[in-house]
Amino acid sequence: MIPPGAPIVTAAQMRVAEEAVFRREPQLDVMERAGAAVAREVARFASGSPILVLAGAGNNGGDAYVAARLLKAAGHDVAVAACGEPGTPAGRAMLERWGGEVASLYQARPRPVLVDGLFGTGLTRPLERGIGPVFAELVAAARFSLAIDLPSGLATDSGADLGAPKGISATLALGALKPAHVLGAGLERCGHVMLADIDVPVDSVWRTVTRPHLAVPGARAHKYSRGLVVVVEGDMPGAARLATHAAMAGGAGYTILACADGSTGGPDALVRHRIGNGDDLADFLTETRIGAVVVGPGLGRDRRAEGLLKAALGANLPLVLDGDALTLLGKSATAWLQRRTAATWLTPHSGEFDRMFEGEGDKITRTLTAAAETRATVVHKGADTVIATSRGEVRVLAHASSWLSTAGTGDVLAGTLAAQVAVGNKNAAEAAVWLHARAAALAGPAFIADALPMHLSQAISECL
């Protein structure tokens, strides 16, 4: 569970935000608020069980000492173990305020409730060999474990695994989420993520995906005013039909399948327009009432597919590119997309993204770079879906249904996105990603992609 609409900041951005507060009030006051937030959550889950608090040498350890002191004052049975003396003035002050016994981490005995205050935010290297196994054993032995800000052993800005154990029950993010809460190994290592307000204002254009607010069609709405979507069919007609079904169920008023043979099948409300090649498609896409075009699902990679893609790229219409269209573009994506004047959305999975864009770094940084280079909105799919715009805005959806890992679900997302684009939703990508994930949750386990559009209506009803 990730808090919706929550700000996401890097370790450096969080330090800047904290330092701004420290110029107005003592750092110890902020640390007291952080420790109090930890103590509240631990007390809520402890149910009177003995508690072991692990404290590190940094400010994360200072938060841990505060939590230990407050929990003990509230009558809980609290033991503290540390991996070294505090290395910061604030940490030393909080150790003094604790005033109780502090054992070595290596002498710590397991307890039913564990608080991880060893490292938290800012870790950049793997856990030491001695610390990692001991920490993992204590986590495994606990009935409930809570990490302060981040589980020890996660890279803050990338979510890379630096030795974080499995089994952390919950993580209490302080002030704002960090990329590791929503990326990479953090998806499996953080457990249930909660967010504590510690009165440290953060200003970020990176946030988690939130439920969209959608409008009911007006009294004078008609099929064109509600948005016309065109989906281009290729070698694998089923993929394009999945996208058209999603566009129809995702809010579009009129959906056309541009196909080669005019074949039947599918909803009777689906309109078919016959096209033979790229020239035919280019002529058709001069229709000014078209609100969005989808190219790529099942398109193929032959000469005809290339012609269809070039026709779509050349049209002055909003364009959603998925699947084979992304593979055809490959490393030339930036050059092609920079020529476009109309808005473009790309929906690559990780393999397609790597074939299109070079560079290293965390998923958010790479997606932002791709969006800036192509002047497109990039929906970088996966268990940690990252949406980035060319303006530097980021939205992240984590913990969507793992049952989405089946063929055709990406085609459904492309169609849902096109519908939101066609109806004029300024936050089309975020809305589509939320609706897609919610439809998957409503579909339950072991669904097939064909079932997703049938649940989009219910998902939309939750947004009205």
N, C-alpha and C positions, 0 to 999 in steps of 0.2 A: 504494500500500500504506500503510495507516494502522495503527499499533500498536493492537491490541485492548485494551479496558479501560483505556486510558491517561487520566490526568486532563487536563482542559482548563481553562485559566485565562485571564483577561483580562490585559492589560498591567499594569493597576493591581494586580491580585491577585498577579501575579508579582513586582512591585516590593515589595509588603508581605512576601512570603515571603523574598525576598532580604535585605531590611533586617533581618528577624528573625535571619537567619544572621549578618549583618555585626555584630550586637551581640555575637556569641560568638567570631567569628574575623575576621581581616582580609579585606577585600574582595578583595585581591590573591590570596589563597589560592583563593577561589572562582573568580576569573577564570583562574587557572592550571589548575584542574580543567576548566573549560569549554574553554580552548584546547587542553588535552591531548586531550580527547574529539574535538575537531575534527581535530587532527593525526593521531590514530589512524585515523579514517575516511578522511581524504584519502590517507594513506600506503597504505591498503588498496586504494584504487582507482587510485592514480597509476601504479603499476607502473614506477616509476623515471622517469617523464616529467617534464619541467620544469613547475614550478608557479608560478602568479601569484596572489598574495594581495592582495585589495583591502581596505583599511582605512578606516573612516569616522572621524568625530570623536568618536563616543560610545563607550560601553562595548562595543558590538559590534566596534568597531575594536580595542579592547583585547584582546578574545578573538582577533582576527585576528593581532595582533602575537605573541601567545603561540604560536599555531599555527605561524606562520612561523618563529619561533625554534626550536621543537622539531623541526620538519621539517628545517630546515637542519642542526641538530645531529645528526640521524639520517642525514645524508648526501645529502639531496635538493637538487636545484637549485631554489632559491627566489628569486623576485623579489617585491618589495612595492611597491604603488602606493597612494596615499592621496588623498582629496579634502579636504585641509585638515589642520591640526594638531589633535591630540587636544584635546577640550574638557573632559575630566574628569581629575581627579588620577590615577585608576586607569589611564586610557588613556595619559597621559603617562609613567607609571611603566613600562608595558609597552613603549612605544616605546623608552625608554631601555634596557630589558633586551634588546630586539631588537638594537639597536646597529648595524644594517646600513644600507645605502642605502635610501632611500624616494623613489621617483619620484612625479611628479604623475600623477593618474588620466589626464589628457589625454595624457601621454607614454607610457602603458603600451603595451607590445607584446603581442599575443595569445600565449598559451601553451597547450599541450594540456590542462593542468589548471588550473581557476580556482576560487578560494575567495572567496565573496562575504561580506565583513564590513563592508559600507558602512553599512547602516542597521539592518536586522533589526527587532526588536520596538520598538514605540513610534512608528513613522512615522505621521503624521496628515495630511500634505499631499503632493501629487504630487511626484515626483522633479523636480529642476530640469532645465530644457530641455537644458542642456549635459551633465549627467550621464547622463540617460536613454539617449540614442543611443549614447554611448561604452560604457556598461555593456552595452547590448544587443549591440553588435558584439563585445565581448570574450566574452560568453556564447556567441554564435553560432559564434565561431571555436574554442572549446574542445571537446575531445573529451569531457571530463567536468567538470562544475561542481557545486560543493557550496555551499549557502547556510548561513550560521551563524544558527541559530534561525529566521529567516524570510528568504525572498528579498527583497532591497531593492525597494520599490515595492508592497508589500502593506499594507493597513490591518489592524493586528493583531487588532482585535476584531470585524471584519465580513468580512474577506476581500475588501474592495473593491479594485479595481485602481487603484493610484496610479502606474502606470508600470512595473510589474514585467515583465521580458522573458519571452518564451517560451523554453523550452529548458533551464532549470535541471534538472540530472540528479537531484539529491537535496538534501534539506534535513535538517539535524540540529537537531531541537528540543532546547532546553536545559532540563532540569528538568521540563517539562510541555509538552503541546501547547497551542497558542494557537488561538482560533477560526479564524484565517486558514488554519490547516493543513487545516481540514475544511469550510470554507464558501466560497462565491462563487468568485472568480477563483483562490483558492488551490488549488482542485481541479486546475487546469491548470498553475499556475505553480510549485508546490512540487516536482514530480517525486516521487521515492521518499522518503517521510518516515520518518525514524528518530528515536528518542528516546534522549537521553543522560542518565544519572543523574549529577548534579553535586553530590549531597549537599545539595540545597536542598529540604526537605520542603514539600509543598504539600497543602492540604486543600481538596478540591473535590468537589461533588456533580454536577459535569459530567464526563462520561467518554465515551469512544468505545464503540460497541456491541461486545460480546464474545460469543463462542459460548456459548449457554445450556447449562445442565446439566439434562437432562430425565430423568424417571424412567420405568422400565419398569412397565407396569400390574401391580398385585399379583396374587397367586394367586386372590383372590376378586373381582377386578374384573369388572364387567358394563357393559353399554352405557350405563346411566344414571350409574353412578359415574365413568365415563370422560368424561362431559360430553355434554349434549344441546344442540345448536345449532339455532336456527330462523332461516332466511333468508327474508325477505319478498320475493316476486316482484312486479314491476310491469310497466310497458309494454314493457320490453326483457327478455324472459325469459332470454336468453342470459347477461346479466350476473349475474343471481341464480344461475343454474346454475354459473357459474364460481366464485362464492363458496361454493356448497354443496360442490362438488367439492374445493375447497381445505380447507374445514372437515373433510370426511371424511378427506382425506389428511393433514391437519395435526394429527391426534391426537384428534379428537372421537369418542366412542363411538356417537353417534346423531345423525343430521342430518335435519331436516325442512324441506322447501320449502313454505312457505305460499303457495299459488297460487290463481288464480281459476278455472282450468278443469280442474285435475287431469290436465293433459296428461302424456304419457309421454315417455320419452327420458332418456338419461343412465344412470348406474349403477343396477343393480337394487336395490342397498342403500339408495338414496335414497328416503325416505318422503315422500309428498305429502299435504298437508292442505289441503282446499279452503276458501278464504275469499272472500267477495264484496266486503266493504268494511271500513271501520275498526271498525265495531261487532263484526263477526265476529272480527277480529284481536284486539280487546281481550278478548273472551271467551276466545279460545284462549290468550292470554298470561297467563291466571290459573293455568296449569299450573305448579306449583311446582318441578317437576323440570327445567325449562328453565334451562340454565346461561349462555346468551348468545343475544342476538337481533341479527341483522344487518339493517339497513334502509338502503336507498339505492342499491345497484347496480341500474341500469336501472329505478328506481322510477317515473320520469315526474314531471311537475310539474303535473298536473291536480287536480281536486277529489278524486278517489279517492286519488291519491297523498298529498294533504294529510291525508286521513282516516286512511290507514294510518300515516303518520308520527306523527300525534297519538296514535294508539293505542299505538304503540311507546314514545313519550315518557312516556305515562301509566302504563306497566307498571312494576312494581317489580322489574325484572330488569336484569342487566348488558346494556348496549346499545352496539353498534358502529355508528356513523353514517358513511356514505360517500356519494360521488357526489351523486345528486339530492337526497338528504335534506339535505345540507349547503347546496345551492343554495336549497332551499325555506326553510330556516331563515334564511339570509342574515344581515342585521344584527340580527335578533331572536334569534340563537342564544344569546347570554348570558342573556337573559330567560327563554327556555324551559328551558335546561339548569340554571339555578340552582334551579329548582323540583324537580328530580329528587333522590331520595334514594339510588337505586341508582347504581352506578358507570357512567361513560360514557367511551367512547373515540371520538375524532374522527380521521378519516384524510383530511384535505384535501390536494390538490395546491395549488400556489401561487395559481392563479386562484381556486379555491374559497376559500382562506384569505383572499385580499384582498377577496372579496365578503362575508365574514363579519366580519372584524375590521379596524378602522381603526388608524392609528398608523404611526410610522416607526421605523427602527432596523434593527439586524442581525437575521438570521433567528432566532438563539437567543433574543434579548430579546423579539421579537414573539411567538414561540411560547410562551415562559414567561408572558407577559402574558395570552395567550389562555387558557392552562390555568388560571391563577389566577382569571380572570374567570368562566369556565364551570364551574370545579371538576371539570374533565374531564382525561383524559390526551389530549394532542394529538400525533398523528403527522403532522408537517408534511412531506409527501413531496417527493422530488426527488433530484437527483444528490447533494445533501447533505441527507439525511433527518434531521430533528431531532425527537426525542421529548421532550416536556416534561410533567411532572406538576404538579398543583396544589401539591405540597409543595416545588417548586423544583428537583426533580431533572431532569437533562438527560442524554440519550444521543444521540450523533450517529453516523450511518453515512455514510461517504463512500466514493466509488469503487465503488459497486455496478455491476453490469453495465449498460452504456449501452443494451443491447438490451432493457432493461425499458421503454424508451420506445415502447411499442406498446399498442394498445387492449386493455383487459381485465385488465392486470396489477394494477391497483389493486383490482379486484374479488377477485382471488386473495389479495391481502394482507388485505383485510377478512375473508375467510373463514378465513384462517390465524390471524389475530388472535382471531377469535371462538372458534376451537378452543382456543387457549391460555387464553383467559379461562374457557371452560367447564370445562377440566380443573383450574382453580384455580391457575394459574401466577401468582405475585405479580408477576413481571416479564414479563407477557404481551406487552406492546408490543415490548419489546426482543427477546424470543425470536422473535416473529412477523417482525419486520423482518430479523433475522439469517437465519431459515429461508427467507424469501422471496428474499433476496439470494443465499443459497447455492444454492437451487433454480435460480435464473437462471444462476448460474455453471455448474452441472451440465448445464443444458439446452444450453449452447453458444451459438453465434451464430444470429441470425435466427430465433429461436423465436417461436411464437405463444403467447398467454396460456393456451390450452388445455393446453399441454405442461407448464406449471409444476407443477400439482398432482401430476403423475406423478413429479416429482423431489423432492417434499417428503419422501417416505419415506426416501430416501437421505440427505437433509439431516438428518433426525431421527436417523438411525442414527449420525451423527457426534457426536451430543450425549448419547449414552447411556453 
